[in-house]
Amino acid sequence: MNDLYDFDIRFKNENNIDYLIGVDEAGRGPLAGPVVVGATILNLKLIIEGINDSKALTEKKREKLFREIKEKAAETHVVAVSEKRIDEINILNATFEGMYRCIENWLDRKNVFVLVDGNQAIPKLDKRLQLPLVKGDAKSASIAAASILAKVSRDQLMLKYAERYPAYMFEKHKGYGTKVHTDLIKKLGLCPIHRRSFCRIFV
């Protein structure tokens, strides 16, 4: 038995949960683009081999698992919160907003529970319905699957932005603050998808 699945199955059975949701984000740190949240309700009887923290996987492996998760999970949902919204309410609040939007359509079900990656609960969600798990994407299959959904979905969005703003080479750095990216900002200035609140040093 995969240890991550074993954790979810045990947690679900011990707590009499019908719908176990995993939620995670990708893109809290970049200088450009949205923060993206993924949420999953896995079919825990259908093991997807190789599921792990998205950061521990190669890009090719993540993309393969992304397709499998979309095909084999009971349900999935992805939400992107724009760079403009991040600038309005800050990255932490934007992340929590995305998490709640990602799961809210599932919350009216009986015996639903949310596993959240990280050490903070989603403020808008009843604390009795959630458990924050530090490094949850390395402990829970549901969170790990959500992390893969979020990461691959965000990378796909940044590739589209790379076509719209080719001079910034978003296909190379996905908006993170690499030397290549920061040198391009210094040379070209900011483009519409840059997070102004993250790029004050360049303005």
TAMO-V811661 format. One record per residue. N is the residue number from 1. PHI is phi in whole degrees, 0 to 359 (* if undefined). Layout:
n | phi
N | PHI
N | PHI
//
This chain:
n | phi
1 | *
2 | 301
3 | 301
4 | 292
5 | 291
6 | 301
7 | 300
8 | 295
9 | 297
10 | 296
11 | 297
12 | 296
13 | 291
14 | 293
15 | 249
16 | 54
17 | 260
18 | 270
19 | 233
20 | 260
21 | 254
22 | 252
23 | 223
24 | 205
25 | 236
26 | 221
27 | 97
28 | 286
29 | 267
30 | 297
31 | 274
32 | 215
33 | 86
34 | 280
35 | 266
36 | 241
37 | 246
38 | 244
39 | 221
40 | 224
41 | 242
42 | 279
43 | 276
44 | 287
45 | 269
46 | 244
47 | 288
48 | 261
49 | 295
50 | 96
51 | 299
52 | 199
53 | 310
54 | 302
55 | 290
56 | 269
57 | 248
58 | 288
59 | 301
60 | 296
61 | 293
62 | 301
63 | 294
64 | 295
65 | 293
66 | 305
67 | 295
68 | 294
69 | 298
70 | 299
71 | 278
72 | 254
73 | 293
74 | 297
75 | 207
76 | 220
77 | 207
78 | 228
79 | 228
80 | 250
81 | 250
82 | 293
83 | 299
84 | 294
85 | 292
86 | 301
87 | 295
88 | 287
89 | 238
90 | 83
91 | 292
92 | 295
93 | 295
94 | 295
95 | 296
96 | 296
97 | 299
98 | 296
99 | 298
100 | 293
101 | 301
102 | 290
103 | 249
104 | 298
105 | 288
106 | 261
107 | 281
108 | 273
109 | 277
110 | 282
111 | 56
112 | 259
113 | 212
114 | 242
115 | 262
116 | 249
117 | 289
118 | 115
119 | 249
120 | 233
121 | 283
122 | 286
123 | 302
124 | 280
125 | 258
126 | 311
127 | 298
128 | 287
129 | 255
130 | 210
131 | 221
132 | 287
133 | 233
134 | 296
135 | 54
136 | 299
137 | 288
138 | 254
139 | 241
140 | 244
141 | 297
142 | 295
143 | 290
144 | 300
145 | 296
146 | 296
147 | 295
148 | 292
149 | 304
150 | 295
151 | 295
152 | 292
153 | 298
154 | 293
155 | 301
156 | 296
157 | 297
158 | 292
159 | 293
160 | 293
161 | 294
162 | 297
163 | 288
164 | 282
165 | 234
166 | 299
167 | 295
168 | 270
169 | 57
170 | 298
171 | 294
172 | 273
173 | 239
174 | 57
175 | 94
176 | 289
177 | 276
178 | 288
179 | 298
180 | 303
181 | 294
182 | 295
183 | 296
184 | 291
185 | 298
186 | 299
187 | 280
188 | 254
189 | 83
190 | 271
191 | 254
192 | 301
193 | 264
194 | 287
195 | 278
196 | 302
197 | 292
198 | 266
199 | 242
200 | 301
201 | 297
202 | 263
203 | 263
//
